[in-house]
Amino acid sequence: MRVIDKETWSRREHFEFYRGFDHPYFGLSANVDVTAFYPEVKERGVSLTVAIVYLIARAANAIPEFRYRIRGQEVVEHRVVHPGTTILVNEEMFTFATFEYAEVFSPFAASAEAQLAYVREHPSLNVDAGRDDWLFMTPIPWVSFTSFMHPVHLHPPSSIPLFAWGKLFGDGQRMMMPLQAQGHHALMDGLHMGRFFQGVQDYLDRPQSLLGEA
């Protein structure tokens, strides 16, 4: 982790401008093409949820702005940030699951599957409040949504990026998935969101480059 020197930071003016907003967040929703990705995941017999969590985490970790966090008057950049997601458990309620990010999919998937099994037996909404090196996600598999809004802390404002994905749907010969990303505008702009979605789509089009050789 490093502290950003705001005196020489190129987006210092934007940071000071947007951090004063009552609701300093913006989001983007788009349909991504999972035509190549979905059958590759199914053929490997791995969890689609785990694969999508890894996909989002890997694409986000590649962009520094998704690793920036606001701490009081400082901005820090984490070397790596780790994914967490909601999962459905008994009685139509959800719980949180957090994972340690690994750059290689196979060890990440094995660890994530074990963690999912554990939290299903020990559901909890507790997340280590002392850490901000997270990427929080939620699947919405019932709706092919066109927009999405997350609840956020405003006092003080959270700077952790948020993501959601929805129900897969057919579009001619293609299979599509709605994906949403939300960030703190003091730390990132539409350009960085665009790079995130481009990175996601590049991985989806070349699933072996993401998941490794089968």
N, C-alpha and C positions, 0 to 999 in steps of 0.2 A: 504494500500500500504506500502511496506517496501523497503528500499534500500539494495541491495545485497552488502555484505562485500567482495569485490573482493580479499582482502588479504587472505581470508580463503576459497574462492569459488573454488570448485573442477575443474571447467572448465575455470579457469582464463587463462591458456595458450591457450586453444582453442579460447576463446573470443578474446584475443589480436591478435591471428593469423588470424582469419577470418574477423575481423572487418576492416582490412586493404585492403581487396579485392575490386576491382572496382565494382564487381557485387557479393555481398556476399550471394546470395540467392540460395536455392535449393528447388526442388519440387518433388512430387511423385504423380503419377496417378495410380488408380487401380479401377477395377470393384467391387462394393460391391453388396451383395445379398439382394434385397428388396422384396423377395417372400412373407415373412410374414408381412412386414411393409406396403407395398402399399395397400393391401385390408383392413387392419385395419384402415388406414387413410381414405380411401374412405368410409368405413362403418360408420365412425364417422361424415362424412360430413364436415371435416375441410380442410383447404387449404394445398395442398401438399407442396407448397413453404414454408409456415409457419412451417410445421412439419419438413422439411429438415433443415431450418435455426435453429430451436430449437435443432435438433439432433446434428448438427455440433457444435453449441455453448456449449451444455452440455458436449459432448465428449472432446472438447478443454479445457473447464474450469477445467476439472478433471486432467489436466496435467500442472504442474507449468511452464514448458518451454514455453507453449503457452500464458502464462500470463506475461512473461518477456518483458520488453521494454528498449531500449537504450535511455538515455537522456544525451546528451553530453558525459561526461566521466563516467557517472554513469549508473548502471543497476538497474531497479526497478522491483518489482513483485507486480502486482495488485491482490487484493483479488478476484475480479471477472472482467471479460471482457464481452463486450456487442456486439451483432451481428448487422451488417448492410449488406444490399444487394441491388443490382440493380433490378429494376422492369421495365417492358415494359409499356409505356404510349402511348399517341396519336402520330400519324405520324411516327410510327416505331422508336421512340426515347426512351431512358431510363432515369430514375431518380433514385436517391438514397433514401433508406429508412433505418433508424436506429431504434433500439429497445432497451429498457432496459431489460436485461436478468432477468428472474425469474426461479428458479430451478424447480418449478412445471409447467407442461405444460399448464393446463387450464387457469390460469391467464395470462401467457405469450401469449397464442394464442389470447385471447380476446383483450389484449392491442395491439398486433401486427396487428390484423385485422383492428382495429380502426386507427392505424398509416398508414397502407397501403391505406385505404380509403382517409385519409387526403392528403398524398403525391401524390396520383393520381390527386387530385384536385389542388394541389399546388406543382408541380414538381420543383425540385431544385437539383443542383449538389453541394450545400454547405453542408459541414460536419464540425462540430466544430473542427477547427484546433488546439485548445488548449488542446484537449484530445487525448490520445493514447491508451485508454483502449477499443479498438475496435477489432473485427474480421470481416474482409471485405470479402464478398461472391458475387458470380454471378452465376445465372442459365444460362445454354446454352441448352435449351430444344429441339433444332433442330438437334443436332449432338451427336452421341454416341462416343465422342472423346476418343483418346488414349493418348493424351498429351495436355497440356495447359500452356500458359505463360501469366502472368499478367504484366501490366505496373507498374513500381515502381518509387518512388522518390529516387534519388541517392545523392542529395546534400541538406541536409544530407540524408543518407540512412534511409528509413523507416524500422522499426522493427515490424510492424503490420502483423500478419499472414494473408494469403490470401487463399481463397477456391473457387472452382468451381464444379458444378455438371452438368451432361449432360442428354441426352435423354435416357429414359429407353428402354431396349431391352430384348427380350426373348433369353434364352439359354437352350434349352431342356425344362425341367419342371420348370426351375427357371426364375425369373425376375431379371435383373441386372441393375445397374446404375453406370456410370463412375463418379468417385469422385477424385478431385485433391486438394492437400494441398501444400502450399508454405511458407517457413519460412526463417528467417535470420540465417545463419549457425553459427554466433558467439553465438547464444542463444540456438540452438537446433541441434540435429543430427538425423541420420536415425533411431536410436533407439526410439526417441520420436515420430517421424512420424509413426513408426510401432505401437507404443502404441495407438496413435490416431486412426489409422485405425482399430485396434483390438477393441477399445472401441466403435467405430461406428458400427462395425459388431455385437458386442454383443447386442447393443441396437436394431439393425434391426432384429435380431433373436428373441428378446423378446420385441415386441413393447409395450405391456402393462406395462412393467417396465419403459419404456420411457414416454409414453403418459398417464399413469394412467389407472385405471379401467374405462371402457366405461359407 
